[in-house]
Amino acid sequence: MPLEIITVRASPSSTPNIRALLRRLARTPSSEEYGITLHERMPRETGDISVHLVRASASHPASPSTLGLQVADALREYGSVDHGLWVPLIDLDDEAPGPFARSAPSGD
């Protein structure tokens, strides 16, 4: 599933305003097709907030979503924004052998 990550480096005093803004954006009709999670960098005093948008669709879009662009644009008021679109590199649940394949825990 595609993942959009939007990160803002803001003043810690902006965090309440950013949370309120993101709550409003998460209630818009365009947000209904996404799983949305918010993350803060620890320690919280950094002011860094990351928004993760996971699309329900398995297709790999060529560009960020309208919602992602809206979030990134709104966050620019608070600081420097990084916005990236990520797609799966490999499926860790795949049974194929390789350096990233999961192995069953040993009974040792």
TORPADO-64294 format. One record per atom (N, C-alpha, C): residue number from 1; residue in three letters; atom name; x, y, z. Coordinates in Angstrom, 2 decimals, decimal comma. Example, Ala and Ser with C-alpha at 12.3 -4.5 7.8 and 13.67 -1.06 7.14 Angstrom:
BEGIN
(1 'ALA' 'N' (13,19 -5,69 7,80))
(1 'ALA' 'CA' (12,30 -4,50 7,80))
(1 'ALA' 'C' (13,20 -3,30 7,80))
(2 'SER' 'N' (12,85 -2,25 7,08))
(2 'SER' 'CA' (13,67 -1,06 7,14))
(2 'SER' 'C' (12,90 0,03 7,87))
***
This chain:
BEGIN
(1 'MET' 'N' (0,83 -1,18 0,00))
(1 'MET' 'CA' (0,00 0,00 0,00))
(1 'MET' 'C' (0,88 1,24 0,00))
(2 'PRO' 'N' (0,52 2,22 -0,77))
(2 'PRO' 'CA' (1,28 3,47 -0,79))
(2 'PRO' 'C' (1,19 4,19 0,55))
(3 'LEU' 'N' (2,25 4,89 0,89))
(3 'LEU' 'CA' (2,33 5,64 2,14))
(3 'LEU' 'C' (2,86 7,02 1,83))
(4 'GLU' 'N' (2,16 8,03 2,30))
(4 'GLU' 'CA' (2,67 9,40 2,19))
(4 'GLU' 'C' (3,11 9,82 3,58))
(5 'ILE' 'N' (4,31 10,37 3,65))
(5 'ILE' 'CA' (4,83 10,87 4,91))
(5 'ILE' 'C' (5,07 12,37 4,75))
(6 'ILE' 'N' (4,43 13,13 5,61))
(6 'ILE' 'CA' (4,57 14,58 5,60))
(6 'ILE' 'C' (5,11 14,96 6,98))
(7 'THR' 'N' (6,28 15,55 7,02))
(7 'THR' 'CA' (6,91 15,90 8,29))
(7 'THR' 'C' (7,13 17,40 8,34))
(8 'VAL' 'N' (6,81 17,99 9,49))
(8 'VAL' 'CA' (7,04 19,41 9,70))
(8 'VAL' 'C' (7,99 19,58 10,88))
(9 'ARG' 'N' (8,97 20,42 10,71))
(9 'ARG' 'CA' (9,87 20,80 11,81))
(9 'ARG' 'C' (9,39 22,16 12,28))
(10 'ALA' 'N' (8,68 22,16 13,40))
(10 'ALA' 'CA' (8,03 23,36 13,90))
(10 'ALA' 'C' (8,49 23,66 15,32))
(11 'SER' 'N' (8,13 24,82 15,78))
(11 'SER' 'CA' (8,38 25,19 17,17))
(11 'SER' 'C' (7,49 24,33 18,06))
(12 'PRO' 'N' (8,01 23,83 19,18))
(12 'PRO' 'CA' (7,16 23,03 20,08))
(12 'PRO' 'C' (5,90 23,78 20,52))
(13 'SER' 'N' (5,95 25,09 20,58))
(13 'SER' 'CA' (4,77 25,85 21,00))
(13 'SER' 'C' (3,66 25,80 19,94))
(14 'SER' 'N' (3,99 25,38 18,71))
(14 'SER' 'CA' (2,99 25,27 17,63))
(14 'SER' 'C' (2,23 23,96 17,66))
(15 'THR' 'N' (2,68 23,01 18,45))
(15 'THR' 'CA' (2,10 21,67 18,43))
(15 'THR' 'C' (0,58 21,67 18,64))
(16 'PRO' 'N' (0,02 22,41 19,61))
(16 'PRO' 'CA' (-1,45 22,40 19,75))
(16 'PRO' 'C' (-2,17 22,91 18,51))
(17 'ASN' 'N' (-1,64 23,95 17,88))
(17 'ASN' 'CA' (-2,26 24,47 16,66))
(17 'ASN' 'C' (-2,18 23,47 15,52))
(18 'ILE' 'N' (-1,05 22,79 15,42))
(18 'ILE' 'CA' (-0,88 21,79 14,36))
(18 'ILE' 'C' (-1,84 20,63 14,57))
(19 'ARG' 'N' (-1,98 20,19 15,81))
(19 'ARG' 'CA' (-2,92 19,09 16,09))
(19 'ARG' 'C' (-4,35 19,49 15,70))
(20 'ALA' 'N' (-4,75 20,70 16,05))
(20 'ALA' 'CA' (-6,11 21,17 15,70))
(20 'ALA' 'C' (-6,29 21,23 14,18))
(21 'LEU' 'N' (-5,29 21,73 13,49))
(21 'LEU' 'CA' (-5,34 21,80 12,03))
(21 'LEU' 'C' (-5,48 20,40 11,43))
(22 'LEU' 'N' (-4,68 19,47 11,91))
(22 'LEU' 'CA' (-4,72 18,11 11,35))
(22 'LEU' 'C' (-6,02 17,40 11,68))
(23 'ARG' 'N' (-6,60 17,68 12,83))
(23 'ARG' 'CA' (-7,92 17,11 13,14))
(23 'ARG' 'C' (-8,96 17,59 12,13))
(24 'ARG' 'N' (-8,91 18,90 11,81))
(24 'ARG' 'CA' (-9,87 19,43 10,81))
(24 'ARG' 'C' (-9,66 18,78 9,45))
(25 'LEU' 'N' (-8,40 18,66 9,02))
(25 'LEU' 'CA' (-8,13 18,06 7,71))
(25 'LEU' 'C' (-8,51 16,59 7,67))
(26 'ALA' 'N' (-8,39 15,91 8,80))
(26 'ALA' 'CA' (-8,73 14,48 8,85))
(26 'ALA' 'C' (-10,23 14,24 8,74))
(27 'ARG' 'N' (-11,01 15,28 8,90))
(27 'ARG' 'CA' (-12,49 15,17 8,80))
(27 'ARG' 'C' (-13,02 15,57 7,43))
(28 'THR' 'N' (-12,15 15,91 6,50))
(28 'THR' 'CA' (-12,62 16,32 5,18))
(28 'THR' 'C' (-13,01 15,09 4,37))
(29 'PRO' 'N' (-13,92 15,25 3,41))
(29 'PRO' 'CA' (-14,34 14,10 2,59))
(29 'PRO' 'C' (-13,17 13,41 1,88))
(30 'SER' 'N' (-12,16 14,16 1,48))
(30 'SER' 'CA' (-11,04 13,53 0,77))
(30 'SER' 'C' (-10,21 12,63 1,67))
(31 'SER' 'N' (-10,41 12,70 2,99))
(31 'SER' 'CA' (-9,62 11,88 3,91))
(31 'SER' 'C' (-10,21 10,48 4,12))
(32 'GLU' 'N' (-11,41 10,24 3,61))
(32 'GLU' 'CA' (-12,12 8,99 3,89))
(32 'GLU' 'C' (-11,44 7,75 3,33))
(33 'GLU' 'N' (-10,63 7,88 2,30))
(33 'GLU' 'CA' (-9,99 6,71 1,70))
(33 'GLU' 'C' (-8,61 6,43 2,29))
(34 'TYR' 'N' (-8,28 7,07 3,42))
(34 'TYR' 'CA' (-6,96 6,95 4,02))
(34 'TYR' 'C' (-7,03 6,51 5,47))
(35 'GLY' 'N' (-5,98 5,82 5,89))
(35 'GLY' 'CA' (-5,70 5,65 7,30))
(35 'GLY' 'C' (-4,73 6,77 7,63))
(36 'ILE' 'N' (-5,01 7,55 8,67))
(36 'ILE' 'CA' (-4,18 8,70 9,02))
(36 'ILE' 'C' (-3,64 8,51 10,43))
(37 'THR' 'N' (-2,32 8,60 10,58))
(37 'THR' 'CA' (-1,72 8,57 11,91))
(37 'THR' 'C' (-0,77 9,75 12,07))
(38 'LEU' 'N' (-0,69 10,25 13,28))
(38 'LEU' 'CA' (0,20 11,35 13,62))
(38 'LEU' 'C' (1,27 10,84 14,57))
(39 'HIS' 'N' (2,48 11,32 14,36))
(39 'HIS' 'CA' (3,61 10,90 15,19))
(39 'HIS' 'C' (4,40 12,13 15,61))
(40 'GLU' 'N' (4,92 12,09 16,85))
(40 'GLU' 'CA' (5,81 13,14 17,34))
(40 'GLU' 'C' (7,18 12,54 17,56))
(41 'ARG' 'N' (8,21 13,29 17,21))
(41 'ARG' 'CA' (9,57 12,84 17,46))
(41 'ARG' 'C' (9,86 13,02 18,95))
(42 'MET' 'N' (10,53 12,05 19,50))
(42 'MET' 'CA' (10,91 12,13 20,91))
(42 'MET' 'C' (12,33 12,65 21,01))
(43 'PRO' 'N' (12,68 13,46 21,97))
(43 'PRO' 'CA' (11,77 14,00 22,97))
(43 'PRO' 'C' (10,81 14,99 22,33))
(44 'ARG' 'N' (9,66 15,17 22,94))
(44 'ARG' 'CA' (8,61 16,01 22,38))
(44 'ARG' 'C' (9,03 17,46 22,20))
(45 'GLU' 'N' (10,03 17,87 22,91))
(45 'GLU' 'CA' (10,48 19,27 22,84))
(45 'GLU' 'C' (11,04 19,63 21,47))
(46 'THR' 'N' (11,22 18,67 20,56))
(46 'THR' 'CA' (11,75 18,99 19,23))
(46 'THR' 'C' (10,74 19,73 18,37))
(47 'GLY' 'N' (9,44 19,48 18,56))
(47 'GLY' 'CA' (8,42 20,10 17,74))
(47 'GLY' 'C' (8,20 19,41 16,40))
(48 'ASP' 'N' (8,92 18,32 16,13))
(48 'ASP' 'CA' (8,77 17,60 14,87))
(48 'ASP' 'C' (7,51 16,73 14,91))
(49 'ILE' 'N' (6,68 16,87 13,88))
(49 'ILE' 'CA' (5,45 16,07 13,76))
(49 'ILE' 'C' (5,44 15,45 12,38))
(50 'SER' 'N' (5,06 14,17 12,33))
(50 'SER' 'CA' (4,98 13,44 11,08))
(50 'SER' 'C' (3,56 12,92 10,89))
(51 'VAL' 'N' (3,02 13,15 9,71))
(51 'VAL' 'CA' (1,68 12,68 9,34))
(51 'VAL' 'C' (1,86 11,55 8,34))
(52 'HIS' 'N' (1,24 10,42 8,62))
(52 'HIS' 'CA' (1,33 9,27 7,71))
(52 'HIS' 'C' (-0,06 9,01 7,13))
(53 'LEU' 'N' (-0,13 9,02 5,82))
(53 'LEU' 'CA' (-1,37 8,74 5,11))
(53 'LEU' 'C' (-1,19 7,42 4,37))
(54 'VAL' 'N' (-2,01 6,44 4,70))
(54 'VAL' 'CA' (-1,96 5,14 4,03))
(54 'VAL' 'C' (-3,20 5,01 3,18))
(55 'ARG' 'N' (-3,00 4,85 1,90))
(55 'ARG' 'CA' (-4,13 4,70 0,98))
(55 'ARG' 'C' (-4,69 3,29 1,05))
(56 'ALA' 'N' (-6,00 3,20 0,99))
(56 'ALA' 'CA' (-6,65 1,90 1,01))
(56 'ALA' 'C' (-6,36 1,13 -0,28))
(57 'SER' 'N' (-6,11 1,84 -1,35))
(57 'SER' 'CA' (-5,86 1,23 -2,65))
(57 'SER' 'C' (-4,46 0,63 -2,69))
(58 'ALA' 'N' (-4,33 -0,50 -3,35))
(58 'ALA' 'CA' (-3,01 -1,13 -3,49))
(58 'ALA' 'C' (-2,25 -0,59 -4,70))
(59 'SER' 'N' (-2,91 0,24 -5,51))
(59 'SER' 'CA' (-2,22 0,76 -6,69))
(59 'SER' 'C' (-1,13 1,74 -6,26))
(60 'HIS' 'N' (-0,11 1,88 -7,08))
(60 'HIS' 'CA' (1,02 2,76 -6,78))
(60 'HIS' 'C' (0,89 4,04 -7,60))
(61 'PRO' 'N' (0,42 5,10 -6,96))
(61 'PRO' 'CA' (0,25 6,36 -7,69))
(61 'PRO' 'C' (1,60 6,97 -8,06))
(62 'ALA' 'N' (1,60 7,80 -9,06))
(62 'ALA' 'CA' (2,84 8,43 -9,52))
(62 'ALA' 'C' (3,12 9,74 -8,80))
(63 'SER' 'N' (2,14 10,24 -8,06))
(63 'SER' 'CA' (2,33 11,53 -7,40))
(63 'SER' 'C' (1,56 11,55 -6,08))
(64 'PRO' 'N' (1,91 12,50 -5,20))
(64 'PRO' 'CA' (1,20 12,61 -3,92))
(64 'PRO' 'C' (-0,29 12,90 -4,12))
(65 'SER' 'N' (-1,06 12,55 -3,12))
(65 'SER' 'CA' (-2,51 12,74 -3,18))
(65 'SER' 'C' (-2,89 14,20 -2,95))
(66 'THR' 'N' (-4,13 14,51 -3,30))
(66 'THR' 'CA' (-4,67 15,84 -3,05))
(66 'THR' 'C' (-4,65 16,13 -1,55))
(67 'LEU' 'N' (-5,06 15,15 -0,74))
(67 'LEU' 'CA' (-5,06 15,34 0,71))
(67 'LEU' 'C' (-3,64 15,58 1,22))
(68 'GLY' 'N' (-2,67 14,80 0,73))
(68 'GLY' 'CA' (-1,29 14,99 1,14))
(68 'GLY' 'C' (-0,77 16,37 0,79))
(69 'LEU' 'N' (-1,13 16,85 -0,39))
(69 'LEU' 'CA' (-0,71 18,19 -0,80))
(69 'LEU' 'C' (-1,36 19,26 0,07))
(70 'GLN' 'N' (-2,64 19,04 0,43))
(70 'GLN' 'CA' (-3,33 19,99 1,31))
(70 'GLN' 'C' (-2,67 20,04 2,69))
(71 'VAL' 'N' (-2,34 18,88 3,24))
(71 'VAL' 'CA' (-1,70 18,81 4,55))
(71 'VAL' 'C' (-0,34 19,50 4,50))
(72 'ALA' 'N' (0,47 19,17 3,50))
(72 'ALA' 'CA' (1,80 19,77 3,38))
(72 'ALA' 'C' (1,71 21,28 3,25))
(73 'ASP' 'N' (0,79 21,75 2,44))
(73 'ASP' 'CA' (0,64 23,19 2,25))
(73 'ASP' 'C' (0,23 23,89 3,55))
(74 'ALA' 'N' (-0,72 23,29 4,27))
(74 'ALA' 'CA' (-1,18 23,88 5,53))
(74 'ALA' 'C' (-0,07 23,90 6,58))
(75 'LEU' 'N' (0,78 22,87 6,60))
(75 'LEU' 'CA' (1,85 22,79 7,60))
(75 'LEU' 'C' (2,99 23,77 7,34))
(76 'ARG' 'N' (3,12 24,25 6,12))
(76 'ARG' 'CA' (4,20 25,20 5,80))
(76 'ARG' 'C' (4,12 26,49 6,62))
(77 'GLU' 'N' (2,94 26,79 7,12))
(77 'GLU' 'CA' (2,77 27,96 7,97))
(77 'GLU' 'C' (3,56 27,81 9,27))
(78 'TYR' 'N' (3,83 26,57 9,67))
(78 'TYR' 'CA' (4,45 26,30 10,97))
(78 'TYR' 'C' (5,94 25,97 10,90))
(79 'GLY' 'N' (6,45 25,68 9,72))
(79 'GLY' 'CA' (7,87 25,35 9,64))
(79 'GLY' 'C' (8,23 24,67 8,34))
(80 'SER' 'N' (9,41 24,10 8,32))
(80 'SER' 'CA' (9,93 23,41 7,15))
(80 'SER' 'C' (9,21 22,07 6,98))
(81 'VAL' 'N' (8,77 21,79 5,75))
(81 'VAL' 'CA' (7,97 20,59 5,48))
(81 'VAL' 'C' (8,70 19,69 4,48))
(82 'ASP' 'N' (8,69 18,40 4,77))
(82 'ASP' 'CA' (9,17 17,38 3,84))
(82 'ASP' 'C' (7,98 16,48 3,53))
(83 'HIS' 'N' (7,73 16,24 2,24))
(83 'HIS' 'CA' (6,57 15,44 1,81))
(83 'HIS' 'C' (7,05 14,41 0,81))
(84 'GLY' 'N' (6,86 13,15 1,13))
(84 'GLY' 'CA' (7,30 12,10 0,23))
(84 'GLY' 'C' (6,25 11,01 0,06))
(85 'LEU' 'N' (6,26 10,40 -1,10))
(85 'LEU' 'CA' (5,38 9,28 -1,42))
(85 'LEU' 'C' (6,23 8,02 -1,41))
(86 'TRP' 'N' (5,84 7,04 -0,63))
(86 'TRP' 'CA' (6,59 5,80 -0,48))
(86 'TRP' 'C' (5,73 4,63 -0,95))
(87 'VAL' 'N' (6,36 3,68 -1,63))
(87 'VAL' 'CA' (5,68 2,46 -2,06))
(87 'VAL' 'C' (6,49 1,27 -1,55))
(88 'PRO' 'N' (5,84 0,12 -1,34))
(88 'PRO' 'CA' (6,55 -1,04 -0,78))
(88 'PRO' 'C' (7,70 -1,49 -1,69))
(89 'LEU' 'N' (8,81 -1,78 -1,05))
(89 'LEU' 'CA' (9,96 -2,31 -1,76))
(89 'LEU' 'C' (9,85 -3,82 -1,87))
(90 'ILE' 'N' (9,50 -4,45 -0,76))
(90 'ILE' 'CA' (9,31 -5,90 -0,73))
(90 'ILE' 'C' (8,19 -6,21 0,24))
(91 'ASP' 'N' (7,65 -7,40 0,15))
(91 'ASP' 'CA' (6,63 -7,86 1,08))
(91 'ASP' 'C' (7,30 -8,76 2,09))
(92 'LEU' 'N' (7,39 -8,32 3,34))
(92 'LEU' 'CA' (8,07 -9,11 4,37))
(92 'LEU' 'C' (7,31 -10,37 4,73))
(93 'ASP' 'N' (6,06 -10,47 4,33))
(93 'ASP' 'CA' (5,30 -11,69 4,59))
(93 'ASP' 'C' (5,45 -12,70 3,45))
(94 'ASP' 'N' (6,18 -12,32 2,42))
(94 'ASP' 'CA' (6,40 -13,20 1,28))
(94 'ASP' 'C' (7,22 -14,42 1,72))
(95 'GLU' 'N' (6,88 -15,56 1,21))
(95 'GLU' 'CA' (7,57 -16,80 1,57))
(95 'GLU' 'C' (8,87 -17,00 0,81))
(96 'ALA' 'N' (9,15 -16,14 -0,17))
(96 'ALA' 'CA' (10,36 -16,31 -0,98))
(96 'ALA' 'C' (11,61 -16,14 -0,12))
(97 'PRO' 'N' (12,64 -16,94 -0,38))
(97 'PRO' 'CA' (13,88 -16,80 0,38))
(97 'PRO' 'C' (14,58 -15,49 0,02))
(98 'GLY' 'N' (15,37 -15,00 0,91))
(98 'GLY' 'CA' (16,11 -13,78 0,67))
(98 'GLY' 'C' (16,50 -13,13 1,99))
(99 'PRO' 'N' (17,25 -12,08 1,91))
(99 'PRO' 'CA' (17,77 -11,47 3,14))
(99 'PRO' 'C' (16,68 -10,86 4,02))
(100 'PHE' 'N' (15,50 -10,59 3,47))
(100 'PHE' 'CA' (14,45 -9,97 4,26))
(100 'PHE' 'C' (13,29 -10,93 4,55))
(101 'ALA' 'N' (13,41 -12,17 4,14))
(101 'ALA' 'CA' (12,34 -13,13 4,39))
(101 'ALA' 'C' (12,25 -13,41 5,88))
(102 'ARG' 'N' (11,03 -13,53 6,36))
(102 'ARG' 'CA' (10,84 -13,86 7,77))
(102 'ARG' 'C' (11,09 -15,34 7,96))
(103 'SER' 'N' (11,71 -15,67 9,05))
(103 'SER' 'CA' (11,90 -17,08 9,36))
(103 'SER' 'C' (11,14 -17,39 10,64))
(104 'ALA' 'N' (10,73 -18,64 10,75))
(104 'ALA' 'CA' (10,00 -19,05 11,95))
(104 'ALA' 'C' (10,96 -19,05 13,14))
(105 'PRO' 'N' (10,47 -18,65 14,32))
(105 'PRO' 'CA' (11,34 -18,68 15,48))
(105 'PRO' 'C' (11,79 -20,09 15,78))
(106 'SER' 'N' (13,04 -20,23 16,17))
(106 'SER' 'CA' (13,56 -21,55 16,48))
(106 'SER' 'C' (13,12 -21,96 17,88))
(107 'GLY' 'N' (13,06 -23,23 18,12))
(107 'GLY' 'CA' (12,63 -23,75 19,41))
(107 'GLY' 'C' (13,77 -23,92 20,38))
(108 'ASP' 'N' (14,90 -23,28 20,13))
(108 'ASP' 'CA' (16,06 -23,44 21,01))
(108 'ASP' 'C' (15,85 -22,88 22,38))
***
